């Protein structure tokens, strides 16, 4: 099942799809909460959730607004998008390369490349070898690799059943909040009804920073709290 959706950077939405395996087919990077499990999903990776899901909550973490998800009950392999490949390799030719020119052919090369040519269709006494002078490049080629992220861990906190405060955490990458499906009223982030952000029963919210959060929880309601932290 392929599901398409458009979200701005930082925007969150609930997606209805059924399967066990999930992949971000188009987009750049999102976070997802599937059956209560938080995921960080770059494009092109297949995730095995180990159990069937019918919906999941996503938050877009990039400026690519057009998102496409592939959900399947059976395992599958991600394909390769040839248009997105970037291959850098040296060309080596064994035993020479035969080239025939019909008429004059213009040739241009960057200063960093070297050409060696030998004329063989002349008498032996007139054999000529031509070699252009190689110019040292002004800028050295540098291979840059992506800086690795520090080890992250998922921490499940006690379930909140009354109005209170979630303390700040400077090492927190994400705060994951999920309202119990049996709640009879909405939970409000910000501490006041009708102000801040409303979390309806069975809905969730992901905060991508370590800020402190005031939470208003009505009687007989539950809020499940977890975070991803360094």
JOQUIGI-V176992 format. One record per residue. N is the residue number from 0. PHI is phi in radians with two decimals (NA if undefined). NEAR is the number of other C-alpha atoms within 8 Angstrom. Layout:
BEGIN
N,PHI,NEAR  N,PHI,NEAR
END
This chain:
BEGIN
0,NA,7  1,-1.85,7  2,-2.13,8  3,-1.91,8  4,-2.72,7  5,-2.05,7  6,-2.41,12  7,-1.35,10  8,-1.03,11  9,1.56,9  10,-1.40,8  11,-2.11,10  12,-2.72,8  13,-1.62,8  14,-2.07,8  15,-1.71,7  16,-2.77,11  17,-2.00,12  18,2.89,12  19,-2.13,14  20,-1.90,14  21,-2.43,13  22,-2.50,13  23,-1.43,15  24,-1.43,10  25,-2.29,10  26,2.33,12  27,-2.20,9  28,-2.74,11  29,-2.43,12  30,-1.91,12  31,-2.41,13  32,-2.06,11  33,-2.11,12  34,0.92,7  35,1.44,6  36,-1.75,7  37,-1.44,9  38,-2.31,8  39,-1.87,8  40,-2.04,11  41,-1.33,9  42,-1.13,11  43,1.62,10  44,-1.76,9  45,-1.66,11  46,-1.90,7  47,-1.68,8  48,-1.45,9  49,1.17,5  50,-2.79,5  51,-1.28,9  52,-2.16,11  53,-2.09,8  54,-2.83,11  55,-2.72,13  56,-1.89,12  57,-2.15,12  58,-2.27,13  59,-1.36,14  60,-1.91,10  61,-2.36,12  62,-1.47,6  63,-1.40,9  64,-1.49,11  65,-1.48,10  66,-2.00,13  67,-2.45,12  68,-2.01,12  69,-2.03,11  70,-1.99,13  71,-2.59,12  72,-1.38,9  73,-2.09,7  74,-1.16,7  75,-2.63,7  76,-1.84,5  77,-1.27,7  78,-1.37,5  79,-1.88,4  80,-1.54,6  81,-1.07,5  82,-1.23,4  83,-1.78,5  84,-1.36,6  85,-2.28,4  86,-1.97,4  87,-2.17,4  88,-2.60,4  89,-1.52,4  90,-1.65,4  91,-2.08,4  92,-2.03,6  93,-1.68,5  94,1.14,4  95,1.48,5  96,-2.31,6  97,-1.55,4  98,-2.27,4  99,-1.97,4  100,-1.90,6  101,-1.84,5  102,1.47,4  103,-1.34,5  104,-2.21,6  105,-1.25,4  106,-2.33,4  107,-2.29,4  108,-2.35,5  109,-1.20,5  110,-1.10,9  111,-1.40,8  112,-1.81,7  113,-2.20,9  114,-2.14,6  115,-2.13,8  116,-2.23,7  117,-2.23,8  118,-1.61,8  119,-1.98,6  120,-1.67,4  121,-1.94,7  122,-1.01,6  123,-0.90,5  124,-1.26,4  125,-2.03,6  126,-1.04,10  127,-2.24,7  128,-2.12,8  129,-2.02,7  130,-2.47,8  131,-1.42,7  132,-1.28,5  133,-1.47,8  134,-1.75,6  135,-1.16,6  136,-1.17,7  137,-1.36,4  138,-2.10,4  139,-1.43,5  140,-1.30,4  141,-2.15,4  142,-1.67,4  143,-1.84,4  144,-1.93,4  145,-1.18,4  146,-1.21,4  147,-1.28,4  148,-1.35,4  149,-1.15,5  150,-1.08,5  151,-1.89,7  152,-2.44,7  153,-1.71,8  154,-2.11,8  155,-1.68,7  156,-1.72,8  157,-1.11,6  158,-1.20,8  159,-1.52,9  160,-2.15,10  161,-2.56,10  162,-1.01,10  163,-3.02,8  164,-2.27,8  165,-1.71,8  166,-1.18,7  167,-1.31,8  168,-2.59,8  169,-1.14,7  170,-1.57,7  171,-1.27,12  172,-1.63,11  173,-2.56,12  174,-1.91,14  175,-1.93,13  176,-2.08,11  177,-2.42,13  178,-1.44,15  179,-1.11,12  180,-1.17,7  181,-1.57,7  182,-1.08,12  183,-1.68,7  184,-2.65,8  185,-1.42,11  186,-1.73,15  187,-2.05,16  188,-1.48,14  189,2.13,11  190,1.63,11  191,-2.39,9  192,-1.19,6  193,1.43,6  194,-2.33,10  195,1.54,9  196,-2.09,7  197,-1.62,10  198,-1.96,13  199,-1.32,10  200,-0.93,13  201,1.23,10  202,-1.74,10  203,-2.42,11  204,-2.68,9  205,-2.12,9  206,-1.83,8  207,-1.64,7  208,-2.79,9  209,-1.80,13  210,-1.23,8  211,-1.35,9  212,-2.31,10  213,-1.51,10  214,-2.24,13  215,-1.78,14  216,-2.07,14  217,-1.12,10  218,-1.05,6  219,1.12,7  220,-2.04,14  221,-2.23,12  222,-2.26,13  223,-1.55,12  224,-2.13,13  225,-2.58,11  226,-2.62,13  227,-1.86,13  228,-2.40,11  229,-1.42,9
END
